[in-house]
Amino acid sequence: MKYLIQFFLVILFVFTACKDGKKPANKIAEQKQEVNYDSFGTKIDLDNAISSEQLLAKFKTMKTGDTINVKFGSTIKEVCSKKGCWMKLPLDKEAETMVRFKDYGFFMPLDAKGREVVLNGKAFVQETSVKELQHYAEDAGKSKEEIAKITQPKKEFTFEADGVLIKKSI
């Protein structure tokens, strides 16, 4: 009887020791993320990102000065052509958000236009001055005539990103 119990214990040990361990789903997602995305700023993941349309709905309920923390995805419409210090992302066919980077701690590649991104940070509504709008137009390579047409401040949906994932180009 004693040998029978020892035999079953050995068999039980063998089956539990040889059991195939599964990797946690988040580790697999993290590995895929590293392969498919370049990371800038604070390290973020793809989890819980909302769409650009969902962010636009949130923006529409906000007043100048309101701020929310959010993670969202979109496609890059435009990047600062001088050093990648800002970018514009569409929220729908008409609205867009101006994105800057926390403490100018990182910049986007100059050739990032058209690539998919996921950003984490603060969304807020602000009024941008004529001088600043003209500066951005100059950075974007607009003509002097186009820059001169900027004569009114603009209410803008703005985003300060602390972390960005950019989908690698194929």
Sequence and secondary structure as in RCSB ss.txt:
>XXXX:A:sequence
MKYLIQFFLVILFVFTACKDGKKPANKIAEQKQEVNYDSFGTKIDLDNAISSEQLLAKFKTMKTGDTINVKFGST
IKEVCSKKGCWMKLPLDKEAETMVRFKDYGFFMPLDAKGREVVLNGKAFVQETSVKELQHYAEDAGKSKEEIAKI
TQPKKEFTFEADGVLIKKSI
>XXXX:A:secstr
 HHHHHHHHHHHHHHHHT      HHHHHHHHHHHHEEEEES   STT B HHHHHHHHHT  TT EEEEEEEEE
  EE TTT  EEEEESSSS EEEEEEGGG     TT TT EEEEEEEEEEEEE HHHHHHHHHHTT  HHHHHT 
 S EEEEEEEEEEEEEE   
